[in-house]
Amino acid sequence: MVGTADAGPPSPAPVVEMTGISVSFPGVKALDAVDFRLLPGEVHSLMGENGAGKSTLIKALTGVYGVDAGVIRLDGRQVSFTNTAQAQAAGISTVYQEVNLLGNLTVAENVLLGREPRRLGFIDRRAMERRAAEVLAGLSLDIDTGSPLDSHSLAVQQLVAIARATDVQAKVLILDEPTSSLDAEEVAELFRVIRSLKERGVAILFVSHFLDQVYEISDRITVLRNGSLVGEYLTDELLRIDLVQAMIGKELTALDDLESRVHSEGTQGAVEPASAVLLSAEALARRGALEPMDLEIRAGEVVGLAGLLGSGRTEIARLIGGVDRSDTGRLSMDGDVLRLRTPKQAIRHRIVYSSENRRAEGIVDEFTVRENIVLALQADRGWFRPLSRRRLDELAASYIEALNIRTPGPGARVRDLSGGNQQKVLLARWLAVAPRLLILDEPTRGIDIGAKAEIQKLVYSLAENGMSVLYISAELEEVLRVSNRIVVLRDRKKVADLPNDGIALDHLLALIAEGSAERDSGVSGTGDQAGPA
């Protein structure tokens, strides 16, 4: 773990100071005694992987969540907001990744929504457009105030949201993933506006998973991990590899024990894949999500995707799995071009995608274990060709036994199972359609060490029997453990494609942090992929 950096010369009094903030939900401690401060006229990046507590901290500050313990001060005064309106009235404005303005209204109407100038009881539209133009001009923005908001790009809409925030005299501006759907030119314009606000003394909390952007725009970085504070750092004193290590952590003991257990039970780790290319992606891209990327997966090969959240791991998996559609590029299987528009089409080609969000996109809480297991197979057959009850029972029983799913029986509600057993039910669903390519996105998140071992052993076994697996995990040791080959992504690009012939964890961290594809052994990756998003 990286220690907190020396704070350097005396800092001005913080505009926001959060001390000992704890927030709990049933069964989960989302924040545990976290300290955070935000200085006037600075850009402060809040960093951490999924589940680190970033969103919870922001929502505690803006009144969405109450706090169980701790104190929040604004300009030295203790505050306790119960909703976002109170926070905004006190000078804290938030611009989210999904712009929360009204697209059917004009730019001027959105900038002054709820504060429209009036004359004789009616809205004075000329005054409104004049005032909106002044606000936009203050940020050096040239936008037609009379045009509908939804006629503009997402980047312009976000700038309008920022303009609205500044017009309500914001002392603090929170930007939550503002660049996730922007191209390079749009990011540059956003950063120009951010710097302008910084010069005016506005304190800016910037949340992003793009390391290059964080280092370009921020003065200070706070890192959270698993709901706890790791440290606060001056950006120009924090090496990128140290930032990545702080975000991910290196809790190796349990994982090393797990690896010993897997190998001691007879598995030899990642197998040598067959030479035939099963699936090939050429310049596959989706605007705002992934830059043009090449990827090959061979029969019987486990390809691990390594990178931080937002690097493009899930985005490439969803394109291959037919969940999202690519804007450019070509996908081929056994040399034949695929045109996947839905997951059902992907399943027909025996490509299945197991989502990282098993609650929203995986298991069906109200269904039984049996119904969850056969769901994809029945959908592939068509609902007018129902499986017999005998066949349903046979399938459920075989997968419950094969995957060691701990359940009272196939008729039990899946919501009553543990997280690890729910994950096994989801795996059983996809294995039931006999896939040739299994895409696993965070298959071991939130489950215990024993269940992790069983799932990883299953991946070994599937690969040994010729199935190809695309494996995504935020736990880099896990990616190293199961993969024949590792593809490294950063900021929506592929930066390295390396055989897993003993890659050290530190080297993998360096690739993620810096994007260099060179290795000491002389093997080089593919480099950054050129071209627009």
C-alpha angles and dihedrals in degrees: 000000000000116000125231112277124241106273091222121207120010112290127220117258110284118252088209124031121176116185128189094345114184125177124178135187126188105300094352134086101205096180126021116196094316122181121203135167133187122199126210114261096016137112107225119189120211109208136186142114125269109301094020092122102254096128092043091053091050092047091049089053094048098045100254091115129031118227125241093206139359140056132268119203128189115194088345095306120114110241136183116190121195096191142013093256090064091048092050092048088054091052105267114124128178129204111194131204088252104055109236098206131108112267095194092061126076125262090254093049090053095047092052100029108154092007101067115155111246137205122192089348095306130101110267100222096186091052090045093053091044092052092045090051089052091051092049092045089054086064092041090248120149105200127148102249092201096055122101111262093230091059088072132075121264089255092058091045090054090050089052089051089052091048090053090050092052092048090061088059096254115196090182126037118192115200110192111196092325095167101046094107101029131104123227096271092048091049090051091053091048091051091050089056092046091053090049091054091046090056088054090057099256113150109227125201107199122194118190140139093212108102095195091055094045091054092045098052111022131087097190137021131207117194125205126187127183092346095308133104114253096179151297118250142180105245096226091053097050119085114220093237089054090051092052091048090049091051097045102032125203108251093163105154098078092041093050089051089050092051091050090051093050093049094042090058093062107270116128097206124246111005127226104265125228115262098240116102109234100182132014128189117194120193090333109179144162122197112254092004112058137008118224107298136183120208135168126194119190128208111277093010128132109212114192122206113212126188143096124286107286093027093114100265097125093034094062090043092054091049092052091044093054094243093117129026123238121232095209140006137053135270120203134183121194086349094303119116115246125209105195117184100157138024088247090062089049091051090054087060088047095251113134130183122206107199125227087230101067092170099055101027105021131039122033105227097207094049125088124248088257093051093048093050096051097038098099094040092051091046090051091051092046128248092262089064101057120187114245119254089245091054091046091053092047093051094046093047094048095051094042087056097039095050095034092237107186105220136135086241144312090284094060118112110256091222088069093060126093119260092257093051092046088054090052091051089053091050090049090054092057096041089054090070090055097237125202091202120035116192112200116189111191094332094172101042113132097004131113128263094257093054090046090055092051094049093047091049087052091054090052091050095048092050092048087056093053103265117136118225131196104201126196125184135154087215102086094194088060092051090050091048100053106029133095089192133017126212114197121208131189130175093353094309136103107241101171141014111191139169110244095239096145103314110183119233091235091054091050090050090051092052091051093047100043105020093227111150097197120111131197089242090061096249110135132200128227096267128224116328112240127220138064123307 
